[in-house]
Amino acid sequence: MQLDQNPFFRKTITPWYDSNFACWALIWSMVLVFCFAVDGVIVAANDPRLAHHIWFPLLLAGLSSFLAVKVYVRLNIRVNNE
Protein backbone atom coordinates (compact mmCIF):
# COMPACT_ATOMS: atom_id res chain seq x y z
CA MET A 1 0.00 0.00 0.00
CA GLN A 2 1.34 3.39 -0.96
CA LEU A 3 1.64 5.82 1.95
CA ASP A 4 1.66 9.05 -0.04
CA GLN A 5 -1.48 9.47 -2.12
CA ASN A 6 -0.09 12.53 -3.90
CA PRO A 7 2.64 11.48 -6.38
CA PHE A 8 3.90 15.05 -6.85
CA PHE A 9 6.56 16.42 -4.56
CA ARG A 10 5.85 20.09 -4.23
CA LYS A 11 7.79 22.66 -2.32
CA THR A 12 5.70 24.22 0.43
CA ILE A 13 4.80 27.82 -0.20
CA THR A 14 5.56 30.08 2.73
CA PRO A 15 3.37 33.13 3.23
CA TRP A 16 4.94 36.56 2.74
CA TYR A 17 4.95 37.30 6.47
CA ASP A 18 6.99 34.14 7.12
CA SER A 19 9.52 34.68 4.33
CA ASN A 20 13.21 34.96 5.08
CA PHE A 21 13.23 38.70 4.39
CA ALA A 22 10.25 39.33 6.68
CA CYS A 23 11.82 37.27 9.45
CA TRP A 24 15.10 39.15 9.23
CA ALA A 25 13.26 42.49 9.13
CA LEU A 26 11.33 41.49 12.25
CA ILE A 27 14.51 40.39 14.03
CA TRP A 28 16.25 43.69 13.27
CA SER A 29 13.16 45.64 14.33
CA MET A 30 13.10 43.79 17.63
CA VAL A 31 16.81 44.51 18.13
CA LEU A 32 16.06 48.22 17.71
CA VAL A 33 13.14 47.97 20.15
CA PHE A 34 15.42 46.15 22.60
CA CYS A 35 18.01 48.96 22.37
CA PHE A 36 15.26 51.53 22.92
CA ALA A 37 14.05 49.59 25.98
CA VAL A 38 17.57 49.38 27.41
CA ASP A 39 17.84 53.16 27.05
CA GLY A 40 14.53 53.43 28.93
CA VAL A 41 15.86 51.23 31.72
CA ILE A 42 18.97 53.41 32.02
CA VAL A 43 16.92 56.60 32.16
CA ALA A 44 14.46 55.15 34.69
CA ALA A 45 17.28 53.82 36.86
CA ASN A 46 19.03 57.20 36.99
CA ASP A 47 15.95 59.25 37.89
CA PRO A 48 14.41 58.49 41.31
CA ARG A 49 11.04 59.86 40.16
CA LEU A 50 10.86 57.24 37.41
CA ALA A 51 12.14 54.30 39.46
CA HIS A 52 8.68 52.84 39.98
CA HIS A 53 8.10 52.84 36.19
CA ILE A 54 11.14 50.72 35.35
CA TRP A 55 8.91 47.66 34.89
CA PHE A 56 7.70 48.90 31.51
CA PRO A 57 11.04 49.12 29.68
CA LEU A 58 12.09 45.84 31.33
CA LEU A 59 8.95 44.17 30.00
CA LEU A 60 9.52 45.71 26.57
CA ALA A 61 13.13 44.50 26.51
CA GLY A 62 12.14 41.00 27.59
CA LEU A 63 9.33 40.64 25.07
CA SER A 64 11.37 42.01 22.17
CA SER A 65 14.33 39.74 22.93
CA PHE A 66 12.00 36.73 23.30
CA LEU A 67 10.38 37.45 19.94
CA ALA A 68 13.72 38.00 18.19
CA VAL A 69 15.09 34.71 19.53
CA LYS A 70 11.89 32.84 18.66
CA VAL A 71 11.85 34.11 15.07
CA TYR A 72 15.58 33.38 14.69
CA VAL A 73 15.06 29.79 15.86
CA ARG A 74 12.15 29.36 13.43
CA LEU A 75 14.25 30.81 10.59
CA ASN A 76 17.22 28.62 11.48
CA ILE A 77 15.10 25.45 11.56
CA ARG A 78 13.51 26.29 8.21
CA VAL A 79 16.84 27.05 6.53
CA ASN A 80 18.43 23.84 7.87
CA ASN A 81 15.51 21.72 6.64
CA GLU A 82 15.73 22.97 3.05
N, CA, C and O atoms as a CHARMM CRD file, in Angstrom:
* protein
*
  328
    1    1 MET  N      0.84200  -1.18600   0.00000 PROA 1      0.00000
    2    1 MET  CA     0.00000   0.00000   0.00000 PROA 1      0.00000
    3    1 MET  C      0.88800   1.25000   0.00000 PROA 1      0.00000
    4    1 MET  O      1.84700   1.34600   0.76600 PROA 1      0.00000
    5    2 GLN  N      0.56100   2.17400  -0.84500 PROA 2      0.00000
    6    2 GLN  CA     1.34300   3.39200  -0.95600 PROA 2      0.00000
    7    2 GLN  C      0.94200   4.37100   0.15300 PROA 2      0.00000
    8    2 GLN  O     -0.24200   4.62500   0.36900 PROA 2      0.00000
    9    3 LEU  N      1.93900   4.91400   0.84800 PROA 3      0.00000
   10    3 LEU  CA     1.64200   5.81700   1.94700 PROA 3      0.00000
   11    3 LEU  C      1.25300   7.21000   1.46500 PROA 3      0.00000
   12    3 LEU  O      0.34300   7.82700   2.02100 PROA 3      0.00000
   13    4 ASP  N      1.92200   7.70000   0.45500 PROA 4      0.00000
   14    4 ASP  CA     1.65500   9.04600  -0.03700 PROA 4      0.00000
   15    4 ASP  C      0.70000   8.96200  -1.22300 PROA 4      0.00000
   16    4 ASP  O      1.03800   8.40000  -2.26500 PROA 4      0.00000
   17    5 GLN  N     -0.48500   9.52100  -1.05500 PROA 5      0.00000
   18    5 GLN  CA    -1.48200   9.46800  -2.11600 PROA 5      0.00000
   19    5 GLN  C     -1.19800  10.47900  -3.23000 PROA 5      0.00000
   20    5 GLN  O     -1.67900  10.31600  -4.35100 PROA 5      0.00000
   21    6 ASN  N     -0.42800  11.51000  -2.93000 PROA 6      0.00000
   22    6 ASN  CA    -0.09200  12.53400  -3.90200 PROA 6      0.00000
   23    6 ASN  C      1.27400  12.21000  -4.50200 PROA 6      0.00000
   24    6 ASN  O      2.27200  12.25900  -3.78300 PROA 6      0.00000
   25    7 PRO  N      1.35900  11.87700  -5.80200 PROA 7      0.00000
   26    7 PRO  CA     2.64100  11.48300  -6.38100 PROA 7      0.00000
   27    7 PRO  C      3.57200  12.65700  -6.65800 PROA 7      0.00000
   28    7 PRO  O      4.74700  12.44500  -6.95700 PROA 7      0.00000
   29    8 PHE  N      3.08300  13.87700  -6.56500 PROA 8      0.00000
   30    8 PHE  CA     3.89900  15.04900  -6.84700 PROA 8      0.00000
   31    8 PHE  C      4.56300  15.54000  -5.57600 PROA 8      0.00000
   32    8 PHE  O      3.94200  15.60400  -4.51600 PROA 8      0.00000
   33    9 PHE  N      5.82600  15.88100  -5.69900 PROA 9      0.00000
   34    9 PHE  CA     6.56100  16.41900  -4.56300 PROA 9      0.00000
   35    9 PHE  C      6.69300  17.91600  -4.77900 PROA 9      0.00000
   36    9 PHE  O      7.50900  18.38100  -5.57400 PROA 9      0.00000
   37   10 ARG  N      5.88400  18.64400  -4.06200 PROA 10     0.00000
   38   10 ARG  CA     5.85200  20.09000  -4.22800 PROA 10     0.00000
   39   10 ARG  C      6.54600  20.75700  -3.05500 PROA 10     0.00000
   40   10 ARG  O      6.50200  20.28200  -1.92100 PROA 10     0.00000
   41   11 LYS  N      7.17900  21.86300  -3.36300 PROA 11     0.00000
   42   11 LYS  CA     7.78700  22.66000  -2.32100 PROA 11     0.00000
   43   11 LYS  C      6.69200  23.45600  -1.61400 PROA 11     0.00000
   44   11 LYS  O      5.82200  24.03200  -2.26900 PROA 11     0.00000
   45   12 THR  N      6.73000  23.48900  -0.29300 PROA 12     0.00000
   46   12 THR  CA     5.70300  24.21800   0.43200 PROA 12     0.00000
   47   12 THR  C      5.88500  25.71300   0.20300 PROA 12     0.00000
   48   12 THR  O      7.00400  26.22700   0.18400 PROA 12     0.00000
   49   13 ILE  N      4.78000  26.38400   0.03400 PROA 13     0.00000
   50   13 ILE  CA     4.80400  27.82100  -0.20500 PROA 13     0.00000
   51   13 ILE  C      4.65500  28.52500   1.14000 PROA 13     0.00000
   52   13 ILE  O      3.66300  28.33300   1.84400 PROA 13     0.00000
   53   14 THR  N      5.63800  29.33300   1.48700 PROA 14     0.00000
   54   14 THR  CA     5.56000  30.08000   2.73300 PROA 14     0.00000
   55   14 THR  C      4.86200  31.40700   2.47700 PROA 14     0.00000
   56   14 THR  O      5.09000  32.03800   1.44400 PROA 14     0.00000
   57   15 PRO  N      4.02200  31.83200   3.39700 PROA 15     0.00000
   58   15 PRO  CA     3.37400  33.13300   3.22900 PROA 15     0.00000
   59   15 PRO  C      4.39200  34.27400   3.30100 PROA 15     0.00000
   60   15 PRO  O      5.50200  34.09300   3.80100 PROA 15     0.00000
   61   16 TRP  N      4.00800  35.43700   2.80300 PROA 16     0.00000
   62   16 TRP  CA     4.93800  36.55900   2.74200 PROA 16     0.00000
   63   16 TRP  C      5.41500  36.97400   4.11800 PROA 16     0.00000
   64   16 TRP  O      6.56000  37.40100   4.26800 PROA 16     0.00000
   65   17 TYR  N      4.55700  36.85800   5.13600 PROA 17     0.00000
   66   17 TYR  CA     4.94600  37.30000   6.47500 PROA 17     0.00000
   67   17 TYR  C      5.85900  36.29300   7.16800 PROA 17     0.00000
   68   17 TYR  O      6.36200  36.57000   8.25700 PROA 17     0.00000
   69   18 ASP  N      6.08000  35.13400   6.55900 PROA 18     0.00000
   70   18 ASP  CA     6.99000  34.14400   7.11800 PROA 18     0.00000
   71   18 ASP  C      8.16500  33.90500   6.17600 PROA 18     0.00000
   72   18 ASP  O      8.86100  32.89700   6.29400 PROA 18     0.00000
   73   19 SER  N      8.38600  34.82400   5.24500 PROA 19     0.00000
   74   19 SER  CA     9.51600  34.68400   4.33000 PROA 19     0.00000
   75   19 SER  C     10.81300  35.03100   5.06200 PROA 19     0.00000
   76   19 SER  O     10.79000  35.59600   6.15600 PROA 19     0.00000
   77   20 ASN  N     11.92100  34.68900   4.45300 PROA 20     0.00000
   78   20 ASN  CA    13.21000  34.96100   5.08100 PROA 20     0.00000
   79   20 ASN  C     13.42400  36.45900   5.28200 PROA 20     0.00000
   80   20 ASN  O     13.91200  36.89200   6.32600 PROA 20     0.00000
   81   21 PHE  N     13.05400  37.24400   4.27200 PROA 21     0.00000
   82   21 PHE  CA    13.22800  38.70000   4.39400 PROA 21     0.00000
   83   21 PHE  C     12.37400  39.26900   5.51900 PROA 21     0.00000
   84   21 PHE  O     12.84500  40.10600   6.28800 PROA 21     0.00000
   85   22 ALA  N     11.12800  38.82600   5.62500 PROA 22     0.00000
   86   22 ALA  CA    10.24700  39.33200   6.67700 PROA 22     0.00000
   87   22 ALA  C     10.75400  38.92100   8.05900 PROA 22     0.00000
   88   22 ALA  O     10.66200  39.69200   9.01500 PROA 22     0.00000
   89   23 CYS  N     11.28400  37.71300   8.15800 PROA 23     0.00000
   90   23 CYS  CA    11.82200  37.26500   9.45000 PROA 23     0.00000
   91   23 CYS  C     13.03200  38.09300   9.85800 PROA 23     0.00000
   92   23 CYS  O     13.15100  38.50500  11.01200 PROA 23     0.00000
   93   24 TRP  N     13.93200  38.33600   8.90100 PROA 24     0.00000
   94   24 TRP  CA    15.10400  39.15200   9.22700 PROA 24     0.00000
   95   24 TRP  C     14.70800  40.59700   9.54800 PROA 24     0.00000
   96   24 TRP  O     15.29000  41.21500  10.43900 PROA 24     0.00000
   97   25 ALA  N     13.73100  41.13000   8.83100 PROA 25     0.00000
   98   25 ALA  CA    13.26300  42.48800   9.12600 PROA 25     0.00000
   99   25 ALA  C     12.66200  42.55600  10.53000 PROA 25     0.00000
  100   25 ALA  O     12.87800  43.52700  11.25500 PROA 25     0.00000
  101   26 LEU  N     11.91200  41.52900  10.91000 PROA 26     0.00000
  102   26 LEU  CA    11.33200  41.48800  12.25000 PROA 26     0.00000
  103   26 LEU  C     12.41000  41.36500  13.31700 PROA 26     0.00000
  104   26 LEU  O     12.32500  42.00600  14.36500 PROA 26     0.00000
  105   27 ILE  N     13.41900  40.54700  13.05800 PROA 27     0.00000
  106   27 ILE  CA    14.50800  40.39100  14.03100 PROA 27     0.00000
  107   27 ILE  C     15.22700  41.71900  14.23700 PROA 27     0.00000
  108   27 ILE  O     15.48000  42.11600  15.37500 PROA 27     0.00000
  109   28 TRP  N     15.56000  42.41300  13.13900 PROA 28     0.00000
  110   28 TRP  CA    16.25300  43.69500  13.27100 PROA 28     0.00000
  111   28 TRP  C     15.36600  44.75500  13.92400 PROA 28     0.00000
  112   28 TRP  O     15.86400  45.60800  14.65900 PROA 28     0.00000
  113   29 SER  N     14.07300  44.71000  13.66500 PROA 29     0.00000
  114   29 SER  CA    13.16000  45.64400  14.32900 PROA 29     0.00000
  115   29 SER  C     13.12800  45.38800  15.83300 PROA 29     0.00000
  116   29 SER  O     13.10900  46.32500  16.63000 PROA 29     0.00000
  117   30 MET  N     13.12400  44.12500  16.20800 PROA 30     0.00000
  118   30 MET  CA    13.10300  43.79200  17.62800 PROA 30     0.00000
  119   30 MET  C     14.42800  44.13700  18.30900 PROA 30     0.00000
  120   30 MET  O     14.44500  44.45600  19.49800 PROA 30     0.00000
  121   31 VAL  N     15.53000  44.07700  17.57300 PROA 31     0.00000
  122   31 VAL  CA    16.81400  44.51300  18.13100 PROA 31     0.00000
  123   31 VAL  C     16.77500  46.01600  18.40600 PROA 31     0.00000
  124   31 VAL  O     17.26900  46.47600  19.43500 PROA 31     0.00000
  125   32 LEU  N     16.19000  46.77300  17.48800 PROA 32     0.00000
  126   32 LEU  CA    16.05900  48.22300  17.71200 PROA 32     0.00000
  127   32 LEU  C     15.14400  48.52400  18.88700 PROA 32     0.00000
  128   32 LEU  O     15.42900  49.42600  19.67500 PROA 32     0.00000
  129   33 VAL  N     14.04800  47.78500  19.01800 PROA 33     0.00000
  130   33 VAL  CA    13.14300  47.97300  20.15000 PROA 33     0.00000
  131   33 VAL  C     13.85400  47.60300  21.45300 PROA 33     0.00000
  132   33 VAL  O     13.66800  48.26500  22.47400 PROA 33     0.00000
  133   34 PHE  N     14.66600  46.54800  21.41900 PROA 34     0.00000
  134   34 PHE  CA    15.42300  46.15100  22.60000 PROA 34     0.00000
  135   34 PHE  C     16.39200  47.25500  23.01900 PROA 34     0.00000
  136   34 PHE  O     16.50900  47.55600  24.20700 PROA 34     0.00000
  137   35 CYS  N     17.08800  47.86100  22.05100 PROA 35     0.00000
  138   35 CYS  CA    18.00600  48.96400  22.36800 PROA 35     0.00000
  139   35 CYS  C     17.25100  50.15300  22.94700 PROA 35     0.00000
  140   35 CYS  O     17.72100  50.79000  23.89000 PROA 35     0.00000
  141   36 PHE  N     16.09200  50.45200  22.39000 PROA 36     0.00000
  142   36 PHE  CA    15.26000  51.53200  22.91800 PROA 36     0.00000
  143   36 PHE  C     14.82900  51.23300  24.35200 PROA 36     0.00000
  144   36 PHE  O     14.81800  52.12800  25.19700 PROA 36     0.00000
  145   37 ALA  N     14.47700  49.98200  24.62500 PROA 37     0.00000
  146   37 ALA  CA    14.05100  49.59400  25.97800 PROA 37     0.00000
  147   37 ALA  C     15.21200  49.66700  26.96100 PROA 37     0.00000
  148   37 ALA  O     15.02400  50.06700  28.11000 PROA 37     0.00000
  149   38 VAL  N     16.40200  49.28800  26.52600 PROA 38     0.00000
  150   38 VAL  CA    17.56700  49.38100  27.41200 PROA 38     0.00000
  151   38 VAL  C     17.85500  50.84100  27.74400 PROA 38     0.00000
  152   38 VAL  O     18.22000  51.15900  28.87600 PROA 38     0.00000
  153   39 ASP  N     17.69500  51.72600  26.76900 PROA 39     0.00000
  154   39 ASP  CA    17.83500  53.15900  27.05400 PROA 39     0.00000
  155   39 ASP  C     16.79000  53.60700  28.07000 PROA 39     0.00000
  156   39 ASP  O     17.08900  54.41300  28.95100 PROA 39     0.00000
  157   40 GLY  N     15.57800  53.09500  27.95700 PROA 40     0.00000
  158   40 GLY  CA    14.53300  53.42700  28.92600 PROA 40     0.00000
  159   40 GLY  C     14.85900  52.92900  30.31800 PROA 40     0.00000
  160   40 GLY  O     14.57100  53.61000  31.30200 PROA 40     0.00000
  161   41 VAL  N     15.45200  51.75800  30.41600 PROA 41     0.00000
  162   41 VAL  CA    15.85900  51.23200  31.72400 PROA 41     0.00000
  163   41 VAL  C     16.94300  52.11600  32.33100 PROA 41     0.00000
  164   41 VAL  O     16.91400  52.39900  33.52800 PROA 41     0.00000
  165   42 ILE  N     17.89300  52.55000  31.51900 PROA 42     0.00000
  166   42 ILE  CA    18.97100  53.40600  32.01800 PROA 42     0.00000
  167   42 ILE  C     18.42000  54.73300  32.51000 PROA 42     0.00000
  168   42 ILE  O     18.81800  55.21700  33.57000 PROA 42     0.00000
  169   43 VAL  N     17.50900  55.32500  31.75300 PROA 43     0.00000
  170   43 VAL  CA    16.91600  56.60400  32.15900 PROA 43     0.00000
  171   43 VAL  C     16.09700  56.43400  33.43400 PROA 43     0.00000
  172   43 VAL  O     16.19400  57.25500  34.34500 PROA 43     0.00000
  173   44 ALA  N     15.29500  55.38000  33.50600 PROA 44     0.00000
  174   44 ALA  CA    14.46200  55.15300  34.68500 PROA 44     0.00000
  175   44 ALA  C     15.30200  54.81300  35.91000 PROA 44     0.00000
  176   44 ALA  O     14.91800  55.14700  37.03100 PROA 44     0.00000
  177   45 ALA  N     16.42600  54.16300  35.71600 PROA 45     0.00000
  178   45 ALA  CA    17.27700  53.82300  36.85900 PROA 45     0.00000
  179   45 ALA  C     18.01700  55.04300  37.39700 PROA 45     0.00000
  180   45 ALA  O     18.33200  55.09700  38.58600 PROA 45     0.00000
  181   46 ASN  N     18.29600  56.01000  36.54800 PROA 46     0.00000
  182   46 ASN  CA    19.02900  57.20200  36.98600 PROA 46     0.00000
  183   46 ASN  C     18.14400  58.27300  37.60000 PROA 46     0.00000
  184   46 ASN  O     18.65200  59.14900  38.30000 PROA 46     0.00000
  185   47 ASP  N     16.86000  58.23600  37.36700 PROA 47     0.00000
  186   47 ASP  CA    15.94700  59.24600  37.88600 PROA 47     0.00000
  187   47 ASP  C     15.08200  58.62100  38.98300 PROA 47     0.00000
  188   47 ASP  O     14.30800  57.70600  38.70100 PROA 47     0.00000
  189   48 PRO  N     15.19600  59.09300  40.21900 PROA 48     0.00000
  190   48 PRO  CA    14.40700  58.49200  41.31400 PROA 48     0.00000
  191   48 PRO  C     12.89100  58.65400  41.12700 PROA 48     0.00000
  192   48 PRO  O     12.11500  57.85000  41.64300 PROA 48     0.00000
  193   49 ARG  N     12.47400  59.68300  40.39600 PROA 49     0.00000
  194   49 ARG  CA    11.04100  59.86400  40.16100 PROA 49     0.00000
  195   49 ARG  C     10.47500  58.81500  39.21600 PROA 49     0.00000
  196   49 ARG  O      9.27500  58.54600  39.24400 PROA 49     0.00000
  197   50 LEU  N     11.31000  58.22400  38.38700 PROA 50     0.00000
  198   50 LEU  CA    10.86400  57.23800  37.40900 PROA 50     0.00000
  199   50 LEU  C     11.17500  55.79800  37.83800 PROA 50     0.00000
  200   50 LEU  O     10.92900  54.85800  37.08200 PROA 50     0.00000
  201   51 ALA  N     11.70300  55.63100  39.02500 PROA 51     0.00000
  202   51 ALA  CA    12.14400  54.29800  39.46000 PROA 51     0.00000
  203   51 ALA  C     10.98600  53.30700  39.52600 PROA 51     0.00000
  204   51 ALA  O     11.17500  52.12000  39.25700 PROA 51     0.00000
  205   52 HSD  N      9.80100  53.77400  39.87700 PROA 52     0.00000
  206   52 HSD  CA     8.67700  52.84100  39.97700 PROA 52     0.00000
  207   52 HSD  C      8.07200  52.51200  38.60100 PROA 52     0.00000
  208   52 HSD  O      7.17100  51.67800  38.51000 PROA 52     0.00000
  209   53 HSD  N      8.55100  53.15000  37.54900 PROA 53     0.00000
  210   53 HSD  CA     8.09600  52.84300  36.19200 PROA 53     0.00000
  211   53 HSD  C      9.10200  52.00500  35.40100 PROA 53     0.00000
  212   53 HSD  O      8.95200  51.85100  34.18900 PROA 53     0.00000
  213   54 ILE  N     10.10200  51.47400  36.05400 PROA 54     0.00000
  214   54 ILE  CA    11.14400  50.71800  35.34600 PROA 54     0.00000
  215   54 ILE  C     10.61900  49.38800  34.82000 PROA 54     0.00000
  216   54 ILE  O     11.24800  48.77200  33.95900 PROA 54     0.00000
  217   55 TRP  N      9.47500  48.93900  35.32700 PROA 55     0.00000
  218   55 TRP  CA     8.91400  47.65900  34.88700 PROA 55     0.00000
  219   55 TRP  C      8.54400  47.68600  33.39800 PROA 55     0.00000
  220   55 TRP  O      8.63300  46.66500  32.71700 PROA 55     0.00000
  221   56 PHE  N      8.13300  48.84000  32.90200 PROA 56     0.00000
  222   56 PHE  CA     7.69600  48.89900  31.51000 PROA 56     0.00000
  223   56 PHE  C      8.83600  48.68200  30.51500 PROA 56     0.00000
  224   56 PHE  O      8.70100  47.83900  29.62800 PROA 56     0.00000
  225   57 PRO  N      9.96100  49.41000  30.62500 PROA 57     0.00000
  226   57 PRO  CA    11.04500  49.12000  29.67500 PROA 57     0.00000
  227   57 PRO  C     11.65100  47.72800  29.87900 PROA 57     0.00000
  228   57 PRO  O     12.14500  47.12800  28.92500 PROA 57     0.00000
  229   58 LEU  N     11.62000  47.20900  31.10900 PROA 58     0.00000
  230   58 LEU  CA    12.09200  45.84200  31.32600 PROA 58     0.00000
  231   58 LEU  C     11.19500  44.83700  30.61500 PROA 58     0.00000
  232   58 LEU  O     11.68100  43.88700  30.00100 PROA 58     0.00000
  233   59 LEU  N      9.89500  45.04700  30.70000 PROA 59     0.00000
  234   59 LEU  CA     8.95200  44.17200  30.00200 PROA 59     0.00000
  235   59 LEU  C      9.13400  44.27500  28.48700 PROA 59     0.00000
  236   59 LEU  O      9.11200  43.26500  27.78300 PROA 59     0.00000
  237   60 LEU  N      9.31100  45.49000  27.99700 PROA 60     0.00000
  238   60 LEU  CA     9.52100  45.70500  26.57200 PROA 60     0.00000
  239   60 LEU  C     10.80800  45.04000  26.09400 PROA 60     0.00000
  240   60 LEU  O     10.83100  44.44200  25.01800 PROA 60     0.00000
  241   61 ALA  N     11.86700  45.13700  26.87400 PROA 61     0.00000
  242   61 ALA  CA    13.13400  44.49600  26.50800 PROA 61     0.00000
  243   61 ALA  C     12.99500  42.97900  26.51600 PROA 61     0.00000
  244   61 ALA  O     13.50800  42.30400  25.62400 PROA 61     0.00000
  245   62 GLY  N     12.31000  42.44300  27.51000 PROA 62     0.00000
  246   62 GLY  CA    12.13600  41.00000  27.58600 PROA 62     0.00000
  247   62 GLY  C     11.29600  40.45000  26.45000 PROA 62     0.00000
  248   62 GLY  O     11.64100  39.42800  25.85700 PROA 62     0.00000
  249   63 LEU  N     10.20200  41.11900  26.14500 PROA 63     0.00000
  250   63 LEU  CA     9.33300  40.64200  25.06700 PROA 63     0.00000
  251   63 LEU  C      9.99500  40.76400  23.69200 PROA 63     0.00000
  252   63 LEU  O      9.85100  39.88000  22.84800 PROA 63     0.00000
  253   64 SER  N     10.71400  41.85500  23.47400 PROA 64     0.00000
  254   64 SER  CA    11.37100  42.01100  22.17100 PROA 64     0.00000
  255   64 SER  C     12.50400  41.00800  22.00100 PROA 64     0.00000
  256   64 SER  O     12.69100  40.47800  20.90600 PROA 64     0.00000
  257   65 SER  N     13.26100  40.73700  23.05400 PROA 65     0.00000
  258   65 SER  CA    14.32500  39.74300  22.92600 PROA 65     0.00000
  259   65 SER  C     13.74100  38.34000  22.75900 PROA 65     0.00000
  260   65 SER  O     14.28300  37.53800  21.99800 PROA 65     0.00000
  261   66 PHE  N     12.64900  38.03100  23.45500 PROA 66     0.00000
  262   66 PHE  CA    11.99600  36.73200  23.30100 PROA 66     0.00000
  263   66 PHE  C     11.51600  36.54100  21.86500 PROA 66     0.00000
  264   66 PHE  O     11.72100  35.47700  21.28000 PROA 66     0.00000
  265   67 LEU  N     10.88400  37.55800  21.29600 PROA 67     0.00000
  266   67 LEU  CA    10.37500  37.44900  19.93600 PROA 67     0.00000
  267   67 LEU  C     11.51100  37.32800  18.92000 PROA 67     0.00000
  268   67 LEU  O     11.41000  36.55800  17.96500 PROA 67     0.00000
  269   68 ALA  N     12.58800  38.08300  19.12200 PROA 68     0.00000
  270   68 ALA  CA    13.71800  37.99700  18.19400 PROA 68     0.00000
  271   68 ALA  C     14.34900  36.61100  18.22600 PROA 68     0.00000
  272   68 ALA  O     14.68700  36.06000  17.17900 PROA 68     0.00000
  273   69 VAL  N     14.51000  36.04700  19.41500 PROA 69     0.00000
  274   69 VAL  CA    15.09200  34.70900  19.52900 PROA 69     0.00000
  275   69 VAL  C     14.15200  33.66600  18.93200 PROA 69     0.00000
  276   69 VAL  O     14.60300  32.74600  18.25000 PROA 69     0.00000
  277   70 LYS  N     12.85900  33.80200  19.18000 PROA 70     0.00000
  278   70 LYS  CA    11.89300  32.83800  18.66200 PROA 70     0.00000
  279   70 LYS  C     11.86300  32.84900  17.13500 PROA 70     0.00000
  280   70 LYS  O     11.83300  31.78500  16.51600 PROA 70     0.00000
  281   71 VAL  N     11.87100  34.01200  16.52500 PROA 71     0.00000
  282   71 VAL  CA    11.84700  34.10500  15.06500 PROA 71     0.00000
  283   71 VAL  C     13.17000  33.61000  14.48500 PROA 71     0.00000
  284   71 VAL  O     13.18200  32.98800  13.42300 PROA 71     0.00000
  285   72 TYR  N     14.28600  33.87900  15.17200 PROA 72     0.00000
  286   72 TYR  CA    15.57700  33.37900  14.68500 PROA 72     0.00000
  287   72 TYR  C     15.62200  31.84900  14.72400 PROA 72     0.00000
  288   72 TYR  O     16.13500  31.22200  13.79700 PROA 72     0.00000
  289   73 VAL  N     15.09400  31.25200  15.77900 PROA 73     0.00000
  290   73 VAL  CA    15.06500  29.79100  15.86000 PROA 73     0.00000
  291   73 VAL  C     14.18300  29.22500  14.74700 PROA 73     0.00000
  292   73 VAL  O     14.55800  28.24300  14.10700 PROA 73     0.00000
  293   74 ARG  N     13.03400  29.82100  14.51200 PROA 74     0.00000
  294   74 ARG  CA    12.15400  29.36200  13.42800 PROA 74     0.00000
  295   74 ARG  C     12.84600  29.47900  12.07300 PROA 74     0.00000
  296   74 ARG  O     12.76100  28.56900  11.24900 PROA 74     0.00000
  297   75 LEU  N     13.52800  30.59500  11.84400 PROA 75     0.00000
  298   75 LEU  CA    14.24800  30.80500  10.58900 PROA 75     0.00000
  299   75 LEU  C     15.38600  29.80800  10.44600 PROA 75     0.00000
  300   75 LEU  O     15.60400  29.26600   9.36300 PROA 75     0.00000
  301   76 ASN  N     16.10100  29.56600  11.51300 PROA 76     0.00000
  302   76 ASN  CA    17.21900  28.61800  11.48000 PROA 76     0.00000
  303   76 ASN  C     16.74400  27.19900  11.20500 PROA 76     0.00000
  304   76 ASN  O     17.38400  26.47300  10.44500 PROA 76     0.00000
  305   77 ILE  N     15.64800  26.79800  11.80200 PROA 77     0.00000
  306   77 ILE  CA    15.09700  25.45400  11.56000 PROA 77     0.00000
  307   77 ILE  C     14.65000  25.32200  10.10400 PROA 77     0.00000
  308   77 ILE  O     14.89500  24.30000   9.46300 PROA 77     0.00000
  309   78 ARG  N     13.99500  26.35800   9.59000 PROA 78     0.00000
  310   78 ARG  CA    13.51100  26.28800   8.21500 PROA 78     0.00000
  311   78 ARG  C     14.66600  26.24200   7.21400 PROA 78     0.00000
  312   78 ARG  O     14.60500  25.49700   6.23600 PROA 78     0.00000
  313   79 VAL  N     15.71100  27.02700   7.44800 PROA 79     0.00000
  314   79 VAL  CA    16.84400  27.05400   6.52900 PROA 79     0.00000
  315   79 VAL  C     17.59400  25.71400   6.57900 PROA 79     0.00000
  316   79 VAL  O     18.05100  25.22600   5.54600 PROA 79     0.00000
  317   80 ASN  N     17.72200  25.12300   7.76300 PROA 80     0.00000
  318   80 ASN  CA    18.43200  23.84200   7.86800 PROA 80     0.00000
  319   80 ASN  C     17.64900  22.68300   7.28600 PROA 80     0.00000
  320   80 ASN  O     18.24600  21.67600   6.90700 PROA 80     0.00000
  321   81 ASN  N     16.32300  22.79100   7.20100 PROA 81     0.00000
  322   81 ASN  CA    15.51400  21.71600   6.64400 PROA 81     0.00000
  323   81 ASN  C     15.41500  21.75900   5.13000 PROA 81     0.00000
  324   81 ASN  O     14.96800  20.78900   4.51800 PROA 81     0.00000
  325   82 GLU  N     15.81800  22.85000   4.51600 PROA 82     0.00000
  326   82 GLU  CA    15.73300  22.96800   3.04900 PROA 82     0.00000
  327   82 GLU  C     16.82300  22.22600   2.36200 PROA 82     0.00000
  328   82 GLU  O     16.89100  22.22700   1.13300 PROA 82     0.00000
